[in-house]
Amino acid sequence: MRMRWILGLALAAATLAGVSAVGAEAASSPNISRDECTAAGGQIISRPYGGDACALPDGTKPAIT
């Protein structure tokens, strides 16, 4: 009985971790074009080894496509 409880707990933790990873991916900022960046009031910034990004007024920094 105890082994079944431990396996159930491990399965629940793995499921929760998978859902958290999917939620984090969905919450990340999508890519944006240069025109969309400036139209939204953002500023184009250059990141070393990361390409260009858009610094939006709300604090997000999506990648420029």
mmJSON file of the N, C-alpha and C atoms, coordinates in Angstrom:
{"data_MODEL":{"atom_site":{
"group_PDB":["ATOM","ATOM","ATOM","ATOM","ATOM","ATOM","ATOM","ATOM","ATOM","ATOM","ATOM","ATOM","ATOM","ATOM","ATOM","ATOM","ATOM","ATOM","ATOM","ATOM","ATOM","ATOM","ATOM","ATOM","ATOM","ATOM","ATOM","ATOM","ATOM","ATOM","ATOM","ATOM","ATOM","ATOM","ATOM","ATOM","ATOM","ATOM","ATOM","ATOM","ATOM","ATOM","ATOM","ATOM","ATOM","ATOM","ATOM","ATOM","ATOM","ATOM","ATOM","ATOM","ATOM","ATOM","ATOM","ATOM","ATOM","ATOM","ATOM","ATOM","ATOM","ATOM","ATOM","ATOM","ATOM","ATOM","ATOM","ATOM","ATOM","ATOM","ATOM","ATOM","ATOM","ATOM","ATOM","ATOM","ATOM","ATOM","ATOM","ATOM","ATOM","ATOM","ATOM","ATOM","ATOM","ATOM","ATOM","ATOM","ATOM","ATOM","ATOM","ATOM","ATOM","ATOM","ATOM","ATOM","ATOM","ATOM","ATOM","ATOM","ATOM","ATOM","ATOM","ATOM","ATOM","ATOM","ATOM","ATOM","ATOM","ATOM","ATOM","ATOM","ATOM","ATOM","ATOM","ATOM","ATOM","ATOM","ATOM","ATOM","ATOM","ATOM","ATOM","ATOM","ATOM","ATOM","ATOM","ATOM","ATOM","ATOM","ATOM","ATOM","ATOM","ATOM","ATOM","ATOM","ATOM","ATOM","ATOM","ATOM","ATOM","ATOM","ATOM","ATOM","ATOM","ATOM","ATOM","ATOM","ATOM","ATOM","ATOM","ATOM","ATOM","ATOM","ATOM","ATOM","ATOM","ATOM","ATOM","ATOM","ATOM","ATOM","ATOM","ATOM","ATOM","ATOM","ATOM","ATOM","ATOM","ATOM","ATOM","ATOM","ATOM","ATOM","ATOM","ATOM","ATOM","ATOM","ATOM","ATOM","ATOM","ATOM","ATOM","ATOM","ATOM","ATOM","ATOM","ATOM","ATOM","ATOM","ATOM","ATOM","ATOM","ATOM","ATOM"],
"id":[1,2,3,4,5,6,7,8,9,10,11,12,13,14,15,16,17,18,19,20,21,22,23,24,25,26,27,28,29,30,31,32,33,34,35,36,37,38,39,40,41,42,43,44,45,46,47,48,49,50,51,52,53,54,55,56,57,58,59,60,61,62,63,64,65,66,67,68,69,70,71,72,73,74,75,76,77,78,79,80,81,82,83,84,85,86,87,88,89,90,91,92,93,94,95,96,97,98,99,100,101,102,103,104,105,106,107,108,109,110,111,112,113,114,115,116,117,118,119,120,121,122,123,124,125,126,127,128,129,130,131,132,133,134,135,136,137,138,139,140,141,142,143,144,145,146,147,148,149,150,151,152,153,154,155,156,157,158,159,160,161,162,163,164,165,166,167,168,169,170,171,172,173,174,175,176,177,178,179,180,181,182,183,184,185,186,187,188,189,190,191,192,193,194,195],
"type_symbol":["N","C","C","N","C","C","N","C","C","N","C","C","N","C","C","N","C","C","N","C","C","N","C","C","N","C","C","N","C","C","N","C","C","N","C","C","N","C","C","N","C","C","N","C","C","N","C","C","N","C","C","N","C","C","N","C","C","N","C","C","N","C","C","N","C","C","N","C","C","N","C","C","N","C","C","N","C","C","N","C","C","N","C","C","N","C","C","N","C","C","N","C","C","N","C","C","N","C","C","N","C","C","N","C","C","N","C","C","N","C","C","N","C","C","N","C","C","N","C","C","N","C","C","N","C","C","N","C","C","N","C","C","N","C","C","N","C","C","N","C","C","N","C","C","N","C","C","N","C","C","N","C","C","N","C","C","N","C","C","N","C","C","N","C","C","N","C","C","N","C","C","N","C","C","N","C","C","N","C","C","N","C","C","N","C","C","N","C","C","N","C","C","N","C","C"],
"label_atom_id":["N","CA","C","N","CA","C","N","CA","C","N","CA","C","N","CA","C","N","CA","C","N","CA","C","N","CA","C","N","CA","C","N","CA","C","N","CA","C","N","CA","C","N","CA","C","N","CA","C","N","CA","C","N","CA","C","N","CA","C","N","CA","C","N","CA","C","N","CA","C","N","CA","C","N","CA","C","N","CA","C","N","CA","C","N","CA","C","N","CA","C","N","CA","C","N","CA","C","N","CA","C","N","CA","C","N","CA","C","N","CA","C","N","CA","C","N","CA","C","N","CA","C","N","CA","C","N","CA","C","N","CA","C","N","CA","C","N","CA","C","N","CA","C","N","CA","C","N","CA","C","N","CA","C","N","CA","C","N","CA","C","N","CA","C","N","CA","C","N","CA","C","N","CA","C","N","CA","C","N","CA","C","N","CA","C","N","CA","C","N","CA","C","N","CA","C","N","CA","C","N","CA","C","N","CA","C","N","CA","C","N","CA","C","N","CA","C","N","CA","C","N","CA","C","N","CA","C"],
"label_alt_id":[null,null,null,null,null,null,null,null,null,null,null,null,null,null,null,null,null,null,null,null,null,null,null,null,null,null,null,null,null,null,null,null,null,null,null,null,null,null,null,null,null,null,null,null,null,null,null,null,null,null,null,null,null,null,null,null,null,null,null,null,null,null,null,null,null,null,null,null,null,null,null,null,null,null,null,null,null,null,null,null,null,null,null,null,null,null,null,null,null,null,null,null,null,null,null,null,null,null,null,null,null,null,null,null,null,null,null,null,null,null,null,null,null,null,null,null,null,null,null,null,null,null,null,null,null,null,null,null,null,null,null,null,null,null,null,null,null,null,null,null,null,null,null,null,null,null,null,null,null,null,null,null,null,null,null,null,null,null,null,null,null,null,null,null,null,null,null,null,null,null,null,null,null,null,null,null,null,null,null,null,null,null,null,null,null,null,null,null,null,null,null,null,null,null,null],
"label_comp_id":["MET","MET","MET","ARG","ARG","ARG","MET","MET","MET","ARG","ARG","ARG","TRP","TRP","TRP","ILE","ILE","ILE","LEU","LEU","LEU","GLY","GLY","GLY","LEU","LEU","LEU","ALA","ALA","ALA","LEU","LEU","LEU","ALA","ALA","ALA","ALA","ALA","ALA","ALA","ALA","ALA","THR","THR","THR","LEU","LEU","LEU","ALA","ALA","ALA","GLY","GLY","GLY","VAL","VAL","VAL","SER","SER","SER","ALA","ALA","ALA","VAL","VAL","VAL","GLY","GLY","GLY","ALA","ALA","ALA","GLU","GLU","GLU","ALA","ALA","ALA","ALA","ALA","ALA","SER","SER","SER","SER","SER","SER","PRO","PRO","PRO","ASN","ASN","ASN","ILE","ILE","ILE","SER","SER","SER","ARG","ARG","ARG","ASP","ASP","ASP","GLU","GLU","GLU","CYS","CYS","CYS","THR","THR","THR","ALA","ALA","ALA","ALA","ALA","ALA","GLY","GLY","GLY","GLY","GLY","GLY","GLN","GLN","GLN","ILE","ILE","ILE","ILE","ILE","ILE","SER","SER","SER","ARG","ARG","ARG","PRO","PRO","PRO","TYR","TYR","TYR","GLY","GLY","GLY","GLY","GLY","GLY","ASP","ASP","ASP","ALA","ALA","ALA","CYS","CYS","CYS","ALA","ALA","ALA","LEU","LEU","LEU","PRO","PRO","PRO","ASP","ASP","ASP","GLY","GLY","GLY","THR","THR","THR","LYS","LYS","LYS","PRO","PRO","PRO","ALA","ALA","ALA","ILE","ILE","ILE","THR","THR","THR"],
"label_asym_id":["A","A","A","A","A","A","A","A","A","A","A","A","A","A","A","A","A","A","A","A","A","A","A","A","A","A","A","A","A","A","A","A","A","A","A","A","A","A","A","A","A","A","A","A","A","A","A","A","A","A","A","A","A","A","A","A","A","A","A","A","A","A","A","A","A","A","A","A","A","A","A","A","A","A","A","A","A","A","A","A","A","A","A","A","A","A","A","A","A","A","A","A","A","A","A","A","A","A","A","A","A","A","A","A","A","A","A","A","A","A","A","A","A","A","A","A","A","A","A","A","A","A","A","A","A","A","A","A","A","A","A","A","A","A","A","A","A","A","A","A","A","A","A","A","A","A","A","A","A","A","A","A","A","A","A","A","A","A","A","A","A","A","A","A","A","A","A","A","A","A","A","A","A","A","A","A","A","A","A","A","A","A","A","A","A","A","A","A","A","A","A","A","A","A","A"],
"label_entity_id":["1","1","1","1","1","1","1","1","1","1","1","1","1","1","1","1","1","1","1","1","1","1","1","1","1","1","1","1","1","1","1","1","1","1","1","1","1","1","1","1","1","1","1","1","1","1","1","1","1","1","1","1","1","1","1","1","1","1","1","1","1","1","1","1","1","1","1","1","1","1","1","1","1","1","1","1","1","1","1","1","1","1","1","1","1","1","1","1","1","1","1","1","1","1","1","1","1","1","1","1","1","1","1","1","1","1","1","1","1","1","1","1","1","1","1","1","1","1","1","1","1","1","1","1","1","1","1","1","1","1","1","1","1","1","1","1","1","1","1","1","1","1","1","1","1","1","1","1","1","1","1","1","1","1","1","1","1","1","1","1","1","1","1","1","1","1","1","1","1","1","1","1","1","1","1","1","1","1","1","1","1","1","1","1","1","1","1","1","1","1","1","1","1","1","1"],
"label_seq_id":[1,1,1,2,2,2,3,3,3,4,4,4,5,5,5,6,6,6,7,7,7,8,8,8,9,9,9,10,10,10,11,11,11,12,12,12,13,13,13,14,14,14,15,15,15,16,16,16,17,17,17,18,18,18,19,19,19,20,20,20,21,21,21,22,22,22,23,23,23,24,24,24,25,25,25,26,26,26,27,27,27,28,28,28,29,29,29,30,30,30,31,31,31,32,32,32,33,33,33,34,34,34,35,35,35,36,36,36,37,37,37,38,38,38,39,39,39,40,40,40,41,41,41,42,42,42,43,43,43,44,44,44,45,45,45,46,46,46,47,47,47,48,48,48,49,49,49,50,50,50,51,51,51,52,52,52,53,53,53,54,54,54,55,55,55,56,56,56,57,57,57,58,58,58,59,59,59,60,60,60,61,61,61,62,62,62,63,63,63,64,64,64,65,65,65],
"pdbx_PDB_ins_code":[null,null,null,null,null,null,null,null,null,null,null,null,null,null,null,null,null,null,null,null,null,null,null,null,null,null,null,null,null,null,null,null,null,null,null,null,null,null,null,null,null,null,null,null,null,null,null,null,null,null,null,null,null,null,null,null,null,null,null,null,null,null,null,null,null,null,null,null,null,null,null,null,null,null,null,null,null,null,null,null,null,null,null,null,null,null,null,null,null,null,null,null,null,null,null,null,null,null,null,null,null,null,null,null,null,null,null,null,null,null,null,null,null,null,null,null,null,null,null,null,null,null,null,null,null,null,null,null,null,null,null,null,null,null,null,null,null,null,null,null,null,null,null,null,null,null,null,null,null,null,null,null,null,null,null,null,null,null,null,null,null,null,null,null,null,null,null,null,null,null,null,null,null,null,null,null,null,null,null,null,null,null,null,null,null,null,null,null,null,null,null,null,null,null,null],
"Cartn_x":[0.826,0.0,0.876,1.947,2.817,3.52,3.906,4.582,3.651,2.4,1.422,1.25,1.267,1.123,2.338,3.537,4.756,4.769,4.378,4.324,3.288,2.155,1.127,1.618,2.339,2.891,3.925,4.768,5.772,5.108,4.054,3.331,2.667,2.088,1.454,2.482,3.651,4.7,5.197,5.375,5.825,4.784,3.52,2.447,2.414,2.538,2.539,3.732,4.88,6.067,5.871,5.236,4.964,3.996,2.98,2.007,2.662,3.547,4.237,5.128,5.809,6.673,5.859,4.712,3.854,3.323,2.941,2.452,3.524,4.753,5.849,6.112,6.016,6.228,5.125,3.901,2.787,2.852,3.444,3.49,4.671,5.619,6.767,6.347,7.115,6.779,6.959,6.007,6.162,7.125,7.552,8.413,7.608,8.31,7.676,8.543,7.936,8.716,9.167,10.1,10.593,9.471,8.63,7.526,6.526,6.213,5.286,5.879,7.199,7.872,7.732,8.065,7.99,6.55,5.621,4.211,3.658,4.205,3.747,4.465,5.314,6.03,7.288,7.77,8.969,10.239,11.346,12.661,13.477,14.109,14.895,16.248,16.575,17.851,18.63,19.932,20.799,21.359,21.167,21.675,22.908,24.0,25.191,24.89,25.219,25.003,23.526,22.631,21.212,20.403,21.048,20.326,19.598,18.68,17.924,16.65,16.233,15.004,14.276,13.05,12.227,11.909,12.342,12.038,10.708,9.649,8.321,8.094,7.157,6.895,6.435,5.852,5.387,6.507,7.738,8.882,9.27,8.466,8.815,9.822,10.59,11.608,11.56,10.539,10.472,11.54,11.905,12.906,12.321,13.181,12.785,12.914,11.891,11.975,12.249],
"Cartn_y":[-1.187,0.0,1.259,1.241,2.405,2.654,1.588,1.722,2.372,1.993,2.571,4.066,4.454,5.853,6.66,6.099,6.786,6.941,5.906,6.004,7.023,7.067,8.049,9.466,9.667,10.978,11.391,10.462,10.748,11.092,10.382,10.655,12.029,12.373,13.685,14.806,14.625,15.647,15.816,14.708,14.778,15.459,15.173,15.802,17.294,17.682,19.095,19.816,19.189,19.796,19.974,19.018,19.125,20.243,20.403,21.467,22.82,22.911,24.165,24.568,23.597,23.895,24.378,23.772,24.197,25.597,25.879,27.21,28.266,27.951,28.907,29.195,28.192,28.381,29.257,29.047,29.825,31.266,31.487,32.836,33.643,33.006,33.753,34.689,35.737,36.745,36.202,36.46,36.031,36.965,36.558,37.411,38.588,39.65,40.875,41.45,42.174,42.803,44.192,44.771,46.11,47.144,47.031,47.988,47.868,46.627,46.415,46.958,46.831,47.316,48.827,49.538,51.001,51.478,50.764,51.146,50.966,50.018,49.765,50.649,51.547,52.442,51.828,50.758,50.083,50.671,50.199,50.651,49.422,49.44,48.306,48.324,47.187,47.057,45.887,45.951,44.886,44.124,42.785,41.941,41.198,41.202,40.469,38.975,38.425,37.013,36.621,37.584,37.267,37.952,38.741,39.449,40.661,41.171,42.35,41.966,42.854,42.655,43.991,43.938,45.134,45.334,46.459,46.78,47.528,46.825,47.423,48.165,49.125,49.903,49.056,47.872,47.032,46.191,46.32,45.621,44.337,43.864,42.654,42.985,41.966,42.153,40.999,40.987,39.913,40.075,38.959,38.965,39.597,40.236,40.84,39.778,39.654,38.708,39.434],
"Cartn_z":[0.0,0.0,0.0,0.796,0.868,-0.467,-1.154,-2.441,-3.465,-3.454,-4.373,-4.088,-2.825,-2.445,-2.929,-2.776,-3.212,-4.723,-5.454,-6.914,-7.366,-6.69,-7.018,-6.774,-5.687,-5.379,-6.429,-6.847,-7.869,-9.201,-9.557,-10.796,-10.738,-9.606,-9.455,-9.573,-8.973,-9.043,-10.473,-11.191,-12.58,-13.458,-13.218,-13.985,-13.722,-12.476,-12.116,-12.74,-12.747,-13.352,-14.852,-15.512,-16.944,-17.245,-16.436,-16.633,-16.393,-15.425,-15.15,-16.319,-16.921,-18.061,-19.25,-19.478,-20.578,-20.311,-19.077,-18.729,-18.894,-18.556,-18.708,-20.172,-20.999,-22.43,-23.014,-22.601,-23.12,-22.633,-21.475,-20.925,-21.447,-22.119,-22.61,-23.737,-23.924,-24.917,-26.329,-27.217,-28.607,-29.341,-30.513,-31.323,-31.857,-32.201,-32.664,-33.781,-34.719,-35.788,-35.342,-36.072,-35.73,-35.801,-36.823,-36.979,-35.833,-35.436,-34.318,-33.017,-32.87,-31.67,-31.537,-32.593,-32.529,-32.436,-33.082,-33.006,-31.591,-30.85,-29.485,-28.466,-28.945,-28.028,-27.459,-28.092,-27.611,-28.182,-27.67,-28.104,-28.485,-29.637,-30.107,-29.397,-28.786,-28.074,-28.67,-28.552,-29.055,-27.866,-27.877,-26.791,-27.293,-26.531,-26.966,-27.124,-28.241,-28.575,-28.58,-28.528,-28.476,-29.556,-30.388,-31.432,-30.875,-31.676,-31.277,-30.535,-29.658,-28.899,-28.825,-28.378,-28.238,-26.758,-26.207,-24.808,-24.788,-24.416,-24.389,-23.078,-23.076,-21.853,-20.665,-20.916,-19.796,-19.182,-19.709,-19.136,-19.846,-20.786,-21.528,-22.612,-23.016,-24.053,-25.051,-25.939,-26.934,-28.01,-28.619,-29.686,-30.95,-31.713,-32.983,-34.068,-34.896,-36.026,-37.307],
"occupancy":[1.0,1.0,1.0,1.0,1.0,1.0,1.0,1.0,1.0,1.0,1.0,1.0,1.0,1.0,1.0,1.0,1.0,1.0,1.0,1.0,1.0,1.0,1.0,1.0,1.0,1.0,1.0,1.0,1.0,1.0,1.0,1.0,1.0,1.0,1.0,1.0,1.0,1.0,1.0,1.0,1.0,1.0,1.0,1.0,1.0,1.0,1.0,1.0,1.0,1.0,1.0,1.0,1.0,1.0,1.0,1.0,1.0,1.0,1.0,1.0,1.0,1.0,1.0,1.0,1.0,1.0,1.0,1.0,1.0,1.0,1.0,1.0,1.0,1.0,1.0,1.0,1.0,1.0,1.0,1.0,1.0,1.0,1.0,1.0,1.0,1.0,1.0,1.0,1.0,1.0,1.0,1.0,1.0,1.0,1.0,1.0,1.0,1.0,1.0,1.0,1.0,1.0,1.0,1.0,1.0,1.0,1.0,1.0,1.0,1.0,1.0,1.0,1.0,1.0,1.0,1.0,1.0,1.0,1.0,1.0,1.0,1.0,1.0,1.0,1.0,1.0,1.0,1.0,1.0,1.0,1.0,1.0,1.0,1.0,1.0,1.0,1.0,1.0,1.0,1.0,1.0,1.0,1.0,1.0,1.0,1.0,1.0,1.0,1.0,1.0,1.0,1.0,1.0,1.0,1.0,1.0,1.0,1.0,1.0,1.0,1.0,1.0,1.0,1.0,1.0,1.0,1.0,1.0,1.0,1.0,1.0,1.0,1.0,1.0,1.0,1.0,1.0,1.0,1.0,1.0,1.0,1.0,1.0,1.0,1.0,1.0,1.0,1.0,1.0,1.0,1.0,1.0,1.0,1.0,1.0],
"B_iso_or_equiv":[0.0,0.0,0.0,0.0,0.0,0.0,0.0,0.0,0.0,0.0,0.0,0.0,0.0,0.0,0.0,0.0,0.0,0.0,0.0,0.0,0.0,0.0,0.0,0.0,0.0,0.0,0.0,0.0,0.0,0.0,0.0,0.0,0.0,0.0,0.0,0.0,0.0,0.0,0.0,0.0,0.0,0.0,0.0,0.0,0.0,0.0,0.0,0.0,0.0,0.0,0.0,0.0,0.0,0.0,0.0,0.0,0.0,0.0,0.0,0.0,0.0,0.0,0.0,0.0,0.0,0.0,0.0,0.0,0.0,0.0,0.0,0.0,0.0,0.0,0.0,0.0,0.0,0.0,0.0,0.0,0.0,0.0,0.0,0.0,0.0,0.0,0.0,0.0,0.0,0.0,0.0,0.0,0.0,0.0,0.0,0.0,0.0,0.0,0.0,0.0,0.0,0.0,0.0,0.0,0.0,0.0,0.0,0.0,0.0,0.0,0.0,0.0,0.0,0.0,0.0,0.0,0.0,0.0,0.0,0.0,0.0,0.0,0.0,0.0,0.0,0.0,0.0,0.0,0.0,0.0,0.0,0.0,0.0,0.0,0.0,0.0,0.0,0.0,0.0,0.0,0.0,0.0,0.0,0.0,0.0,0.0,0.0,0.0,0.0,0.0,0.0,0.0,0.0,0.0,0.0,0.0,0.0,0.0,0.0,0.0,0.0,0.0,0.0,0.0,0.0,0.0,0.0,0.0,0.0,0.0,0.0,0.0,0.0,0.0,0.0,0.0,0.0,0.0,0.0,0.0,0.0,0.0,0.0,0.0,0.0,0.0,0.0,0.0,0.0,0.0,0.0,0.0,0.0,0.0,0.0],
"pdbx_formal_charge":[null,null,null,null,null,null,null,null,null,null,null,null,null,null,null,null,null,null,null,null,null,null,null,null,null,null,null,null,null,null,null,null,null,null,null,null,null,null,null,null,null,null,null,null,null,null,null,null,null,null,null,null,null,null,null,null,null,null,null,null,null,null,null,null,null,null,null,null,null,null,null,null,null,null,null,null,null,null,null,null,null,null,null,null,null,null,null,null,null,null,null,null,null,null,null,null,null,null,null,null,null,null,null,null,null,null,null,null,null,null,null,null,null,null,null,null,null,null,null,null,null,null,null,null,null,null,null,null,null,null,null,null,null,null,null,null,null,null,null,null,null,null,null,null,null,null,null,null,null,null,null,null,null,null,null,null,null,null,null,null,null,null,null,null,null,null,null,null,null,null,null,null,null,null,null,null,null,null,null,null,null,null,null,null,null,null,null,null,null,null,null,null,null,null,null],
"auth_seq_id":[1,1,1,2,2,2,3,3,3,4,4,4,5,5,5,6,6,6,7,7,7,8,8,8,9,9,9,10,10,10,11,11,11,12,12,12,13,13,13,14,14,14,15,15,15,16,16,16,17,17,17,18,18,18,19,19,19,20,20,20,21,21,21,22,22,22,23,23,23,24,24,24,25,25,25,26,26,26,27,27,27,28,28,28,29,29,29,30,30,30,31,31,31,32,32,32,33,33,33,34,34,34,35,35,35,36,36,36,37,37,37,38,38,38,39,39,39,40,40,40,41,41,41,42,42,42,43,43,43,44,44,44,45,45,45,46,46,46,47,47,47,48,48,48,49,49,49,50,50,50,51,51,51,52,52,52,53,53,53,54,54,54,55,55,55,56,56,56,57,57,57,58,58,58,59,59,59,60,60,60,61,61,61,62,62,62,63,63,63,64,64,64,65,65,65],
"auth_comp_id":["MET","MET","MET","ARG","ARG","ARG","MET","MET","MET","ARG","ARG","ARG","TRP","TRP","TRP","ILE","ILE","ILE","LEU","LEU","LEU","GLY","GLY","GLY","LEU","LEU","LEU","ALA","ALA","ALA","LEU","LEU","LEU","ALA","ALA","ALA","ALA","ALA","ALA","ALA","ALA","ALA","THR","THR","THR","LEU","LEU","LEU","ALA","ALA","ALA","GLY","GLY","GLY","VAL","VAL","VAL","SER","SER","SER","ALA","ALA","ALA","VAL","VAL","VAL","GLY","GLY","GLY","ALA","ALA","ALA","GLU","GLU","GLU","ALA","ALA","ALA","ALA","ALA","ALA","SER","SER","SER","SER","SER","SER","PRO","PRO","PRO","ASN","ASN","ASN","ILE","ILE","ILE","SER","SER","SER","ARG","ARG","ARG","ASP","ASP","ASP","GLU","GLU","GLU","CYS","CYS","CYS","THR","THR","THR","ALA","ALA","ALA","ALA","ALA","ALA","GLY","GLY","GLY","GLY","GLY","GLY","GLN","GLN","GLN","ILE","ILE","ILE","ILE","ILE","ILE","SER","SER","SER","ARG","ARG","ARG","PRO","PRO","PRO","TYR","TYR","TYR","GLY","GLY","GLY","GLY","GLY","GLY","ASP","ASP","ASP","ALA","ALA","ALA","CYS","CYS","CYS","ALA","ALA","ALA","LEU","LEU","LEU","PRO","PRO","PRO","ASP","ASP","ASP","GLY","GLY","GLY","THR","THR","THR","LYS","LYS","LYS","PRO","PRO","PRO","ALA","ALA","ALA","ILE","ILE","ILE","THR","THR","THR"],
"auth_asym_id":["A","A","A","A","A","A","A","A","A","A","A","A","A","A","A","A","A","A","A","A","A","A","A","A","A","A","A","A","A","A","A","A","A","A","A","A","A","A","A","A","A","A","A","A","A","A","A","A","A","A","A","A","A","A","A","A","A","A","A","A","A","A","A","A","A","A","A","A","A","A","A","A","A","A","A","A","A","A","A","A","A","A","A","A","A","A","A","A","A","A","A","A","A","A","A","A","A","A","A","A","A","A","A","A","A","A","A","A","A","A","A","A","A","A","A","A","A","A","A","A","A","A","A","A","A","A","A","A","A","A","A","A","A","A","A","A","A","A","A","A","A","A","A","A","A","A","A","A","A","A","A","A","A","A","A","A","A","A","A","A","A","A","A","A","A","A","A","A","A","A","A","A","A","A","A","A","A","A","A","A","A","A","A","A","A","A","A","A","A","A","A","A","A","A","A"],
"auth_atom_id":["N","CA","C","N","CA","C","N","CA","C","N","CA","C","N","CA","C","N","CA","C","N","CA","C","N","CA","C","N","CA","C","N","CA","C","N","CA","C","N","CA","C","N","CA","C","N","CA","C","N","CA","C","N","CA","C","N","CA","C","N","CA","C","N","CA","C","N","CA","C","N","CA","C","N","CA","C","N","CA","C","N","CA","C","N","CA","C","N","CA","C","N","CA","C","N","CA","C","N","CA","C","N","CA","C","N","CA","C","N","CA","C","N","CA","C","N","CA","C","N","CA","C","N","CA","C","N","CA","C","N","CA","C","N","CA","C","N","CA","C","N","CA","C","N","CA","C","N","CA","C","N","CA","C","N","CA","C","N","CA","C","N","CA","C","N","CA","C","N","CA","C","N","CA","C","N","CA","C","N","CA","C","N","CA","C","N","CA","C","N","CA","C","N","CA","C","N","CA","C","N","CA","C","N","CA","C","N","CA","C","N","CA","C","N","CA","C","N","CA","C","N","CA","C","N","CA","C"],
"pdbx_PDB_model_num":[1,1,1,1,1,1,1,1,1,1,1,1,1,1,1,1,1,1,1,1,1,1,1,1,1,1,1,1,1,1,1,1,1,1,1,1,1,1,1,1,1,1,1,1,1,1,1,1,1,1,1,1,1,1,1,1,1,1,1,1,1,1,1,1,1,1,1,1,1,1,1,1,1,1,1,1,1,1,1,1,1,1,1,1,1,1,1,1,1,1,1,1,1,1,1,1,1,1,1,1,1,1,1,1,1,1,1,1,1,1,1,1,1,1,1,1,1,1,1,1,1,1,1,1,1,1,1,1,1,1,1,1,1,1,1,1,1,1,1,1,1,1,1,1,1,1,1,1,1,1,1,1,1,1,1,1,1,1,1,1,1,1,1,1,1,1,1,1,1,1,1,1,1,1,1,1,1,1,1,1,1,1,1,1,1,1,1,1,1,1,1,1,1,1,1]
}}}
